[in-house]
């Protein structure tokens, strides 16, 4: 990957159709507004990529195949 950093726009505008609209609807179920939902999703994606690159799962700049594991909270009896 080149050392040149991509230019990040001050304001991001994307069309929410198809898969992206469905993904946004799911994140909105958390109660976040559209702006915060988009910020949260972008930050989470960046975190996952940064972690995968740091762990050497894939070379920097590549998107790894990902899977998630979930744990239920422990129930106290």
C-alpha distances in whole Angstrom, upper triangle without the diagonal:
4,7,9,10,11,15,17,20,23,25,24,26,25,28,29,30,30,28,27,30,31,29,30,33,33,31,34,36,35,37,34,34,32,30,30,29,26,25,26,24,21,21,21,19,16,18,18,14,14,17,15,12,14,17,14,16,12,9,7,6,9,13,15,19,21,25,27,30,33,36,39,40,43,46,49,52
4,5,8,10,13,16,19,22,24,23,26,26,29,30,32,32,30,28,32,33,31,31,35,35,33,35,38,37,38,35,35,33,30,31,30,27,26,27,25,22,22,23,21,18,20,20,17,16,19,18,15,17,20,18,19,16,12,10,9,13,16,19,22,24,28,30,33,35,38,42,43,45,49,51,55
4,6,9,12,15,18,21,24,23,26,26,30,31,33,34,32,30,33,34,31,32,36,35,33,35,38,37,38,35,35,32,30,30,30,27,25,26,25,22,21,23,21,18,20,21,17,16,19,19,15,16,20,18,20,18,14,11,11,15,18,21,24,26,29,31,34,36,39,42,43,45,49,51,54
4,6,9,12,15,18,21,20,23,24,27,29,31,32,30,28,31,33,30,30,34,34,32,34,37,36,37,33,33,31,28,28,29,25,24,25,24,21,21,23,21,18,20,21,18,17,20,21,17,19,22,21,22,20,17,13,12,16,19,22,25,27,30,31,35,37,39,42,43,46,49,52,55
4,6,9,12,15,17,17,20,21,24,26,28,29,28,25,28,30,27,27,31,31,28,31,34,32,33,30,29,27,24,25,25,22,20,22,21,17,17,20,18,15,17,19,16,15,18,19,16,18,21,20,22,19,16,13,11,15,17,20,24,25,28,29,32,34,37,40,40,43,47,49,52
4,6,9,13,15,14,17,17,21,23,25,26,25,22,25,27,25,25,28,29,26,28,31,31,31,28,27,25,22,23,23,19,18,20,19,15,16,19,17,14,17,19,16,16,19,20,17,19,23,22,22,20,17,14,12,15,16,20,23,24,27,28,32,33,36,39,40,43,46,49,52
4,6,9,12,12,15,16,20,22,25,26,25,22,25,27,25,24,28,29,26,28,31,30,31,27,26,23,20,22,22,19,17,20,20,16,17,20,18,16,19,21,18,18,22,22,21,22,26,25,26,23,21,18,15,18,19,23,26,26,29,30,34,35,38,40,41,44,47,50,53
4,7,9,9,12,14,18,20,22,24,23,20,22,25,22,21,25,26,23,24,28,27,27,23,22,20,17,18,19,15,14,17,16,13,14,17,16,14,17,19,17,17,21,22,20,22,25,25,25,23,22,18,16,18,19,22,25,25,28,28,32,33,35,37,38,42,44,47,50
4,5,6,9,12,16,18,21,23,23,19,21,24,22,20,24,25,23,23,27,26,26,22,21,18,15,17,18,15,14,17,17,14,15,19,17,16,19,21,20,20,24,25,24,25,28,29,29,26,25,22,19,21,21,25,27,27,30,30,33,34,37,39,39,43,45,48,51
4,7,10,13,17,19,22,25,24,21,22,25,23,21,24,25,23,23,26,25,25,21,19,17,14,15,17,14,13,17,17,14,15,19,19,17,20,23,22,22,25,26,26,27,30,31,31,29,28,24,22,24,24,27,29,29,31,31,34,34,37,39,39,42,45,47,51
4,7,10,14,15,19,22,22,18,19,22,20,18,21,23,20,20,24,23,22,19,17,14,11,14,15,12,12,15,16,13,15,19,18,17,20,23,22,23,26,27,27,28,31,32,31,30,29,25,23,25,24,27,29,28,30,30,33,33,36,37,38,42,44,46,50
4,7,10,12,16,18,18,14,16,19,17,15,18,20,18,18,22,22,21,18,16,12,10,13,13,10,10,14,13,11,14,17,16,16,19,21,20,21,24,25,25,27,29,30,29,27,27,24,21,22,21,24,26,25,27,28,31,31,34,35,36,40,42,45,48
4,7,9,13,16,16,13,13,17,16,14,17,19,17,17,21,22,21,18,15,12,11,14,14,11,12,16,15,13,16,19,17,18,21,22,22,24,26,27,27,29,32,32,31,29,29,26,23,24,22,25,26,26,28,28,32,32,35,36,37,41,43,46,49
4,6,9,12,12,9,10,14,13,12,15,17,16,16,20,21,21,18,16,12,12,15,14,10,13,15,14,13,16,18,16,18,21,21,21,23,26,26,26,29,31,31,29,27,27,25,22,22,20,23,24,24,26,26,30,30,33,35,36,40,42,45,48
4,6,9,11,8,8,12,12,11,13,16,16,16,19,21,21,19,16,13,14,16,15,12,15,18,16,15,19,20,18,20,23,24,23,26,28,28,29,31,33,33,31,29,30,27,24,24,22,25,25,25,26,27,30,31,34,35,37,40,42,45,48
4,7,8,5,5,8,9,8,10,13,13,13,16,18,18,16,14,11,13,15,13,11,15,16,14,14,18,19,17,20,22,22,23,25,27,27,28,31,32,33,30,29,30,28,25,24,22,24,24,23,24,25,28,28,31,32,34,37,39,42,45
4,6,6,5,8,10,10,11,13,15,15,17,20,20,19,17,14,16,18,16,14,18,19,16,17,21,21,19,22,25,24,24,27,29,28,30,33,33,33,31,30,30,29,26,25,22,24,24,23,24,25,28,28,32,33,35,38,40,43,46
4,6,5,6,9,10,11,13,15,15,17,20,21,20,19,16,18,20,17,16,19,20,17,18,21,21,19,22,24,23,23,27,28,27,29,32,32,32,30,28,29,28,25,24,21,23,21,21,22,23,26,27,30,31,33,37,38,42,44
4,5,5,6,9,10,11,12,14,16,18,20,19,18,16,18,19,15,14,17,17,14,15,19,18,16,19,21,20,20,24,25,24,26,29,29,29,26,25,26,26,23,21,18,19,18,18,18,19,22,23,26,28,30,34,36,39,42
4,5,5,6,9,10,11,12,14,16,18,16,15,12,14,15,12,10,14,14,11,12,16,15,14,17,19,18,19,22,23,23,25,27,28,28,26,25,26,24,22,21,18,19,19,18,19,20,23,23,27,28,30,33,35,39,42
4,5,5,6,9,10,10,13,15,16,15,14,11,14,15,12,11,15,15,13,15,18,17,17,20,22,21,22,25,26,26,28,30,31,32,29,28,30,28,25,24,21,23,22,21,21,22,24,24,27,28,30,34,35,39,41
4,5,5,6,9,10,11,14,15,15,15,13,16,16,13,13,16,16,13,15,18,17,16,20,22,20,22,25,26,25,28,30,30,31,28,28,29,28,26,24,21,22,20,19,19,19,22,21,25,25,27,31,32,36,38
4,5,5,6,9,10,12,14,13,14,11,14,14,10,10,13,12,9,12,15,13,13,16,18,17,18,21,22,22,24,26,27,28,25,25,26,25,23,22,18,19,18,16,16,16,19,19,22,23,25,29,30,34,37
4,5,5,6,9,10,11,10,10,8,10,11,7,7,11,11,9,11,14,14,14,17,18,18,20,22,23,24,26,28,29,30,27,27,28,27,24,23,20,22,21,19,19,19,21,21,24,24,26,30,31,34,37
4,6,5,7,9,10,10,10,9,12,13,9,11,14,13,12,15,17,16,17,20,21,21,23,25,26,26,29,31,31,32,30,30,31,30,28,27,23,24,23,21,21,20,22,21,23,24,25,29,30,33,36
4,5,5,8,10,10,12,11,14,13,10,11,14,12,11,14,16,14,15,19,19,19,21,24,24,24,27,29,29,30,28,28,30,29,27,25,22,22,21,18,18,16,18,17,20,20,22,25,27,30,33
4,5,6,8,7,9,9,11,10,6,8,11,9,8,11,13,12,13,16,17,17,19,21,22,23,25,27,27,29,26,27,28,27,25,24,21,22,21,18,18,16,18,17,19,20,21,25,26,29,32
4,5,6,6,7,7,10,9,6,9,12,11,10,14,15,15,16,19,20,20,22,24,25,26,28,30,31,32,30,30,32,30,28,28,25,25,24,22,21,20,21,20,22,22,23,26,28,31,33
4,5,7,9,11,13,12,9,13,15,13,13,16,18,16,18,21,21,21,24,26,26,27,30,31,31,33,31,32,34,32,31,30,26,26,25,22,21,19,20,18,20,19,20,24,25,28,30
4,6,9,11,13,10,8,12,13,11,12,15,16,14,17,20,19,20,23,24,24,26,28,29,30,32,30,31,33,31,30,29,26,26,25,22,21,18,19,17,18,18,18,22,23,26,28
4,6,9,11,10,9,12,13,12,13,17,17,17,19,21,21,22,25,26,27,28,31,32,32,35,33,33,35,33,32,31,28,29,28,25,24,22,23,21,22,21,21,25,25,28,30
4,7,8,6,5,9,10,9,11,14,14,14,17,19,19,20,23,24,25,27,29,29,31,33,31,31,33,31,29,29,26,27,27,24,24,22,23,21,23,23,23,26,27,30,33
4,6,5,6,8,10,10,12,14,15,16,18,20,21,22,24,25,27,28,30,31,33,34,33,33,34,31,30,30,27,29,28,26,26,24,26,25,26,26,26,30,31,34,36
4,6,5,6,9,10,11,12,14,15,16,18,20,21,23,24,26,27,29,30,32,33,31,31,32,29,27,27,25,27,27,25,25,24,26,25,27,28,28,32,33,36,39
4,5,5,6,9,10,11,12,14,16,17,18,20,21,22,24,26,27,28,30,32,31,30,31,28,26,26,24,26,27,25,26,25,27,26,28,29,29,33,34,37,40
4,5,5,6,8,10,10,12,14,15,16,18,20,21,22,24,26,27,28,30,29,29,30,27,25,26,24,25,26,23,24,22,24,23,25,26,26,29,31,33,37
4,5,5,6,9,10,11,12,14,15,17,18,20,21,23,24,26,27,29,27,27,28,26,24,24,22,23,23,21,21,19,22,21,23,23,24,28,30,32,35
4,5,5,6,9,10,11,12,14,15,17,18,20,21,23,24,26,27,26,25,26,23,21,22,19,21,22,20,21,20,23,22,25,26,27,30,32,35,38
4,6,5,6,9,10,11,12,14,15,16,18,20,21,22,24,26,25,24,25,22,20,21,19,21,22,20,21,20,23,22,25,26,26,30,32,35,38
4,6,5,6,9,10,10,12,14,15,16,18,20,21,22,24,23,23,24,22,21,21,19,20,20,18,19,17,19,19,21,22,23,26,29,31,34
4,5,5,6,9,10,11,12,14,15,17,18,20,21,23,21,21,22,20,18,18,16,17,17,15,16,15,18,18,21,22,23,27,29,32,35
4,5,5,6,9,10,11,12,14,15,16,18,20,21,20,19,20,17,16,16,14,16,17,16,17,17,20,20,23,25,26,30,32,35,38
4,5,5,6,9,10,10,12,14,15,16,18,20,19,19,20,17,16,17,15,16,18,16,17,16,19,19,22,24,24,28,30,33,36
4,5,5,6,9,10,11,12,14,15,17,18,17,18,19,17,16,16,14,14,15,13,14,13,15,16,18,20,21,25,28,30,34
4,5,5,6,9,10,11,12,14,15,17,15,15,16,14,13,13,10,11,12,11,13,13,16,17,20,23,24,27,30,33,36
4,5,5,6,8,10,11,12,14,15,15,14,15,12,11,12,11,12,14,13,15,15,18,20,22,25,26,29,32,35,38
4,6,5,6,9,10,10,12,14,14,14,15,13,13,14,12,13,14,13,14,14,16,17,20,22,23,26,29,32,35
4,6,5,6,9,10,11,12,11,12,13,12,12,12,10,9,11,9,11,11,14,15,18,21,23,25,29,31,35
4,5,5,6,9,10,11,10,9,10,8,8,8,7,8,10,10,13,14,17,19,22,25,26,29,32,35,39
4,6,5,6,9,10,10,10,11,8,9,10,10,11,14,13,15,16,18,20,23,26,27,30,33,35,39
4,5,5,6,9,9,10,11,10,12,12,11,11,13,11,13,14,16,18,20,23,24,27,30,33,36
4,6,5,6,5,7,9,8,10,9,9,7,10,9,12,13,15,18,21,24,26,28,32,34,38
4,5,5,6,6,6,5,8,8,9,9,12,12,15,17,19,22,24,28,29,32,35,38,41
4,5,8,9,9,8,11,12,13,12,15,15,17,18,20,22,24,28,29,31,34,36,40
4,6,8,10,10,13,13,13,11,14,13,15,16,18,20,22,26,27,29,33,35,38
4,5,6,8,11,11,12,10,13,14,16,18,20,23,25,29,30,32,36,38,41
4,7,9,11,10,10,7,9,10,13,15,17,20,23,27,28,30,34,37,40
4,6,8,6,7,6,9,11,14,17,19,23,26,29,31,33,37,40,43
4,6,6,9,9,12,14,18,20,23,26,29,32,34,36,40,43,46
4,6,8,10,14,15,18,20,23,26,29,32,34,36,40,42,46
4,7,10,13,15,19,21,24,27,30,33,35,37,41,43,47
4,6,10,12,16,18,22,25,28,31,33,36,39,42,45
4,7,9,12,15,19,21,25,28,30,33,36,39,42
4,6,10,13,16,19,22,26,28,31,34,37,40
4,7,11,14,17,21,24,26,29,32,35,38
4,7,10,13,17,20,23,25,28,32,35
4,7,10,14,17,20,22,25,28,31
4,7,10,13,16,19,22,25,28
4,7,10,13,15,18,22,24
4,7,10,12,15,18,21
4,6,9,12,15,18
4,6,9,12,15
4,6,9,13
4,6,10
4,6
4
